[in-house]
Amino acid sequence: MRAIRTRSQERIFNLLKTIKKGISAQDIYVELRNTNQSMGLATVYRSLEALKLEGIVQVRNLANGEALYSLAQQDKHHLTCLQCGVSIPIHQCPVHDLEEQLESSHKFKVFYHTLEFFGLCSQCQVNQAEKGCQ
C-alpha cells in the first residue's frame, strides 16, 4: 500500500528518480528552483524525512557531516577516505543473511542498509608517508 504523498514529496521523489547518485538537501532545493518547482528549504527537509520514513529515500552521512539522499533501490556500501573524502563503492554485500535473520528474529521490516568503512585511501597513505619522511 502506497502512502499518500504531498505535492512537495512527489516533486522530490520525481527529481531523485532522475539522479543516479546521492544529492544533498541543499542541492535538491537548487535543482527544484532551476526547474521552476521552487519550495522552501525547510519543506525539502520535511519532505525528505517523510519519504525516508516511508522507506523510499535513504540517507548516507559522509565523514564531513553532509547528508546525501537517494532512492532506496539498493543497499549502498563504501570505503571512505577521511583525508580527501573519496568514496569507493563496494559491490559485494556481506550482511544480507544477517539482515534476513534480524527481520525474522525481531519482526523488523528493513527498508535498506548501509555499510561504510572509514580510513585512508592509497594516495593519502602515500602522501602521509611522504610527510613523515621529511
N, C-alpha and C positions, 0 to 999 in steps of 0.2 A: 504494500500500500504506500503510495507516494504522498508525502506531506504537502499541504497547500503552502505554496511559496508566495512571498510578496513580489511585486514587480522588481524591486531592487535585487532581491535574491536571484530572480530569473536572469536579470541582466548580467550579474556577476557569474552565474553558472554558465551562461552562453559565452561570455568572454573567456572563461577558463577552458571551455571546450576547444577554443581556437589556439590556445597557448600550450605548447608541449613541454614546458618546464615550469618550475616554481616561480612565483611572482609575489612581490611584496604588496601589502595593502595600499601603500602609497602609489606604487606603480599601477595597480588596478584603478585607483582613483584617477590618475592621469590618463590612462587608456580610455576610461569611460568618458572623461571630459573631451578627449580628442575625437570621440565618435558621437558627440552631442547627446550623450546619455548621462549627463552630469548628475552627481549626487554628492552629498556631504561625506567627508572622510569618516565621521562617526557612523554614518549609515553603512558605509563599506565595511567597517569593523563589525557592526551588529549583524549584517547580512552574512559575512564570512563565519561568524560564530554560530549562527543558526544553521548554515549549511554544514558546518563541521559536526554539530550535534545530530544532524540528520544522517551523517556518515557519507556524505557526498564529497566533502572537501577535506583534505588533510593538510596539516601544517608541519613544516620542518623548521626547527630553530637552529640557525647557524651558530658557530662559535662566537661570532661578534654580536649575537643577540638578535639579529634580523630574523624575522619570521617570513618564510616563503610558503605560499598557498598553491595548491594544485588539486585537480580532481583526484579522488581516491580510487583510481582504477587499478593500481598495482602497488605492492609493497616497495618501499624505497630503502636502499642500503648504500652507505657511502663510507669512504675513508676521507677524512677532512683534515687538512694541514692547519695547525694552529698558528703557524708563522705567516704563510702567504694567503691562506684561505681557500686554496684549490680544493675542489671536492671531486673525488674519483668514484664513479658508480661501481658498486659490487653487484654482479649479476646473479650469483648463486645465493640461495637463502637457507641458512642452517636452522631456522626456527619454525618452519611450517608445521612440523609434527608437534612441537611444543604448543603452538597456537591452537591446534585442534584439541589437544589434551586439556588446555586451560578452558576452552569453550565448554567442553563436556563436564569437567570436574567442578567448575564454578558457575555453570549455567550463565555464561557471559558471552554476549554477541560481540565478536571482534570485527570491526569495520576494516581496519588496516593496521599495520605495524611498521615501525622504522627501526633500523639498526645502524648505528653510526659509531665509527671508531675515530678517535682523535689522536693526532701525533704530528710527526714531521714528514713531509714528502721527501723524495730522494734529493731534489735540488736544494731544499732548505737544509737537509742534513749536510750536504757538501758545503754550502755557504757557512754553516755553523762551524764545521771542522776547519775551514779556511780562516775564520776569525780567531779560532783558538790557537792557530799556528803562528800568528803574527806577533 
